[in-house]
Structure formats: C-alpha cells, structure tokens
Amino acid sequence: MISHMRIKFLCFFLIYFFFGSKVSFSQVTTPFSSLIPVGEISDNSFAHNLSMGGLGISNGSYWHLNNQNPAALVYNRFTTFEMGVASDVRQIVNNESKDIIGNGNINYIGFGFPVLKSGKWTASFGFNPFSNMNYKLFSEDVVYNVDGTPTSSLVTYDYDGSGGLTEIYLSNGFKVNKELSLGVKATYIFGRVSSNISSTISNEPQFFSNYFEESSYNDYSFTTGLFYRKEINEDKFLKIGFVYDLKTSLKSSTFSQLERKIPNSLNVLVIDTILNEVIRDYIIPKNYGFGVSYEILDKLSFGIDFRFQPWKKNSGFENQQNNYKNYFQVSTGIEIIPDAEDVNTYFNRVTYRGGLLFKRYPYLINSEETNNIAATFGLSLPIGSISRINLGLELGTRGSLNKTLAKENYLKFIIGSSINNIWFIKRKFD
C-alpha cells in the first residue's frame, strides 16, 4: 500500500515539476484566437477524452472524472484527482509565409469524490481555461492620395492580443435508479483579454496611431446532464448521454484608448489621446450535446458524440451584427484493453485509444466557414491497481488557403494523471 502511494505521488510531482511549474494558462499563438472577442473557446477535454476524439458525453468511466457530462460522475466510486498539461506545436501557413510556433499550458485540474458511498451522489470541482487569446498579426497596404491615386508609401498594421478567461466549476451527479442518472454543473467564468492595433507609414514614420483595448469578463454558467446505462447482456452496456449548457451573458467592462501622433503645420508632433469605457454583455449561446456508446466492461468501449451551438442567432454583443455561423462538432472514439486482469504482462493492462474529430467553428472569414479535422491517439498506463497516467496525441488541421487566407497544421500532446484512492469511504474490517 505504501509503495503504491509513493508511486502515485511521484508521478504527480514529476508531471508538475517538469511541465506544470513552467507553464500557465496562456496557450500557443494562433490567428484564430482573434476572431471572437473573448478569445478562442476551449473544449476542456481531459487526456482520456482527447485521445478518443473528444468523446465524453456518453462515455462514463470508473477511473476518470467526466468534465463533459456531470450525470456520468456517479460511476466514479473513488476519490479522484485529475491533472493534465498540454503542449502545442503549430505550423501557420498563409500565402506569404510559413511559421512554426509552440508552447505549453496547464490544461485542467479536477478533484472528485463520492458523497454517498452507495454511489447515488458524486461531486467534483476544479478549474480549467475557458478561452484563450494569443495572437500576433501583420499586414501592409498602399497609402492613397485624397483623389484616390496610390502613393509610393505603405501603411503597416501590427495586431496583437493576449489574455483569456478561466472557469471554476462544481459538478454533481445523482443516481435516479440503476440505469439513469442526472447531473448539474455550476461554473464561474472570469478573466480579461486585451488587444492592440498600431499603424505607421513607411515614408512618414512620424505619423503613428495606436489603439488599445482591454476587457474584463465575469459571469456564471450552468450545465445539466443526463446519463443512461443499460445492461444488454452480461458485462455489455449501451450508454446514452445528453448535456445542455444554458445561455451565458458574460458581463464585460471595456476600456479603450486611441493615441495618434501627427505633426502640425509647424512640424511639431501633436499627440491626441481619446479614452472610452463601455459596459455591456457578451452572449455565449446555449449548447446541446448528445452521444451514444457501447461498452464491454474492462475490454472495449466505442461511441459517437454530437454538439450543436446556435451562434448564428442570439450571440455576441447586443445591437451588433455578428458574422457568425452555428457551431457543430462530431467526436468518435474507441478504447481497447487486451486483458485487464493479466498480472504478468503489463501492456495487456494498458488502455489503447483512438478517435476522429470534426469541428465547424462559429466564425466566418470572408464568408468562408472554418473547419477543423483531427485524428487522436492515446494510452492509459496503470499505476498501482486503480490509478492511471494518460497520454494523448491530437494531429489535425484547420482553416484553408482558399478564402480564409490562413491554414493551421498542429500537433497537440497532453499528459494527465488520474490518481484514485478510497478517501472518505469508511473501511470495514473482519
């Protein structure tokens, strides 16, 4: 028992010190994070979910917390600590250049435990990034005279943004009967993002303008879930999951500053500064999720999940026309355990995972939709009898060079720990 505990905590500290202590919630630079005012919204997949294409709505597990469907928490019979860190490598391709960039970040931290040892009530809490904004863009354009004729000068624009929102959540799963469970998740979202646009003229560097904007957001969001697990034969189960995220109105306070430096008729540099502050709401639309999975206990599990989010209507800032499209996601995945009870061959007890992922993002670029296609792979390595180290890999591409003018090829690696124990459960002795 002591040796197993030492192994578990050694694994956790190795993960933390080699990854977690050197990273934060800031993620890799990507131009797509500039397309929504709050930044690119995270999918918050745990390592075992990412390895199966993001599958999680219909895929409850004894060994892992479920951050996608709170109703599936009832199948966690242990006290569980989850932590994951991720690393991204991305190739940004446009018509003029190819850039390779990379970074790392803490992906999630979660803690769950059975409130009732009967398994009728399980709770979890944790935090993870809600959105990320991190981009640096550059463009040039010709300067025109008043009569519309082009000049020999070029105006250079520099765009950059940073920041992101974080969510802290509390989830509860309740078992209604042997087959059906319900869940609810309450989340507090907070954080700030900032963006900056500067422009200069090549032949007239004294002409300069800079626009800075910083927005703070905060609000609560709520998720309800349903999970149905039907035994169709001995150790064979059909699993159905449903989640519904309520519409969220993020309260925002935006401070902006416009600074212009222009020489007057006496060639004296004049600095003009305009300050402004706006308070308004940013609407994150409701989100529907549905999934179906099939499980052979401790041998095989596969399924498919769907998500739909109507961004086209009732989203963004009020009284502002948004160039959005409805969000759509399909996740399909499989996991296989060769022999969970083989004490002689370690790799027969390893869980092997794979999956496919398709996303259609809500934003349009030049009236062109932006899609994401990815293949995923992963392993779940047993540590002791009930804990796991999870490795996940996602290889994908999004955007195109057709109308969106940018394409992103990426590789995402995630390592997570699932430390299970029997805390809060009273031991019985003969």
Secondary structure as UniProt FT lines:
FT   HELIX           2..18
FT   HELIX           20..22
FT   HELIX           31..34
FT   TURN            37..38
FT   STRAND          40..41
FT   HELIX           47..50
FT   TURN            51..54
FT   TURN            57..58
FT   HELIX           70..75
FT   STRAND          79..93
FT   STRAND          98..116
FT   TURN            117..120
FT   STRAND          121..132
FT   STRAND          135..144
FT   TURN            146..147
FT   STRAND          150..175
FT   STRAND          180..201
FT   TURN            202..203
FT   STRAND          204..233
FT   TURN            234..235
FT   STRAND          236..245
FT   STRAND          248..263
FT   TURN            265..266
FT   STRAND          269..284
FT   STRAND          287..296
FT   TURN            297..299
FT   STRAND          300..309
FT   TURN            311..312
FT   STRAND          316..317
FT   TURN            318..319
FT   STRAND          327..336
FT   TURN            340..341
FT   HELIX           346..348
FT   STRAND          351..365
FT   TURN            366..367
FT   STRAND          368..383
FT   TURN            384..386
FT   STRAND          387..400
FT   STRAND          406..421
FT   TURN            423..424
//
